[in-house]
Amino acid sequence: MNHPTLSLGLCLWASLAVAAELHPWFGDGMVLQRDQPIRIAGTAAPSAKVTVHLGAEISTVEVPPSGRWSVVFPARSANAQPTTIAVEERSQTLTVGNVLVGDVWICAGQSNMEFPLSRDADAKTELPQANLALVRLRNHSFAGQYRYAAPLDAATVAQMTVAHFYSGRWETCTPKSAAPLSAVGYYFAKRIAAEAGVPVGIVNYAVGGAPIEAFISREALASNAVFRKKVTGNWLDNESLEGSFVRLRGRQHVGAAQEAPGDDGGPNHGFKPGFAWAAGPAQATDFAVKGVLWYQGESNAIRQADIGEYGGLMKLLVADWRQRWQQPNLPFYWVQLPSINEPARQFWPEFREVQRQLTREISASGMAVALDVGAAKDVHPRHKRAVGERLAALALRDLHGRKDLTAEGPVALDARQAGNTVRVRFRSAEGLTLAGPTPPLVETRLTGRTDFTPARGVRVEGDMLSIEAEGPVAEVRYAWHMNAAAALRNGADLPAGPFVLKVSE
């Protein structure tokens, strides 16, 4: 990281200080990103001399007229031995202790990323052993958290500002600090730290119920010809945003609040386009991170129109975040929506396909399949261990050199027809197996037809799936049901995700 200036976000967190202060990003028990220049920043009186110590290294800066100072130290390798940051200005010294150097991961999305370890299916056994020396947590609660279909009180509404929406600080990983943390983030960090042996910092900005638009900057949305409609007028009345949940909940929370903070886009709220981004991740973009974990989509998978836009929105989000962090290859790993059996989720198969396609369209990305860990009648499945560990497997393979690791289930590559047989080819398919399909998991659409019918003669041939054809087949699909079973797996017992493929000769 070598920013010539600090981002606009820095000027939002404090008025100019007389005595030196550190940016709120810094705190006891934090993790600094390894292998990238280390920026330390804060505020002080203009023209003051600020001396910063990072362990034995020292850097001095004269505070510019803006009052916002920063220094950059050379990159460091991962180090589990705690160091100290000290900031001296005149006779005052600020100290941040117990600082490790490792990998910092941003967690974002909606309620399944927010879902705390205390509610996880394995919480009773996992929490007592959650003293993880290499794992550090920065879990952000937010204004209106766990408040449902009712108006927010005046004190909560008043917190709907960029400066006060999120609240959190760095903590070491203990049973107490891990309990409210994202269970997905916890299991991810635990596996990475154990297998890679590096300190891991988890920074959680998830907002339950938030659509993807909330995590894309308003500037990025406004500059996009397709999506500028998302930030035109009051978001509570904007029909380009999902209304049966997203805008409805917004109206319930802040629609009648007379003193709600806001702007020409309407009152602030965690669901408002651009707001969760501005209040959370935008405040950290001056400080290097390792990558992003994303579990979101439930609020964008209700209407087919929103599903049609999601791919473009996700690509816009990734491009925007990478530009803001000035890390063009910032890794993004996301979770494919799991199985469920609720009428309102009828379009989830289409949404999962969009998520699958994005792995081909976004570089330095990956997807954890969660089809087998859903809950039929609950949009919040409690088994998060598999999700976090599957995300970790992707990072271990891609970023930690674990080429020996089977990091994903079978991934469909293509489908070809020869005579009366269609064969689907996969990668990561060693030990491929297919269990009993109920409802029908493999379906085909004949050329000239619009309907899919259950496939016949489906069997495994090595690392391929073989299907008997009753004529020319146009498409083949798998697990195209909101509550489909995860019947197709590899030898590592990892499931294939749903897919639809055009068939070629």
Secondary structure, DSSP 8 states (H G I E B T S, - for coil): ---SS--GGGGGS----SS-EE-TT--TT-EEETTS-EEEEEE--TT-EEEEEETTEEEEEE--TTSEEEEEE-----EEEEEEEEEEETTEEEEEEEEEEEEEEEEEESHHHH-BGGGSTTHHHHGGG--EEEEEEEE-EETTTT--SS---HHHHHT-STTTSEE--EEEE-HHHHTTSBHHHHHHHHHHHHHH---EEEEE---TT--GGGGS-HHHHHT-TTTGGGGSS-GGG-TTS-IIIIIHHHIIIIIT-TT--EETTEE--TTSTTHHHHHTGGGGTTS--SEEEEE--GGGSSSHHHHHHHHHHHHHHHHHHHHHHT-TT--EEEE-------GGGTTHHHHHHHHHHHHHHSSSEEEE--GGG-BTTBSS-S--HHHHHHHHHHHHHHHS--TTS--SS-EEEEEEEETTEEEEEEES-TT-EE---SS--EEEEETT----EE-EEEEEETTEEEEE-SS-EEEEEES-STT----EE-TT--B---EEEEEE-
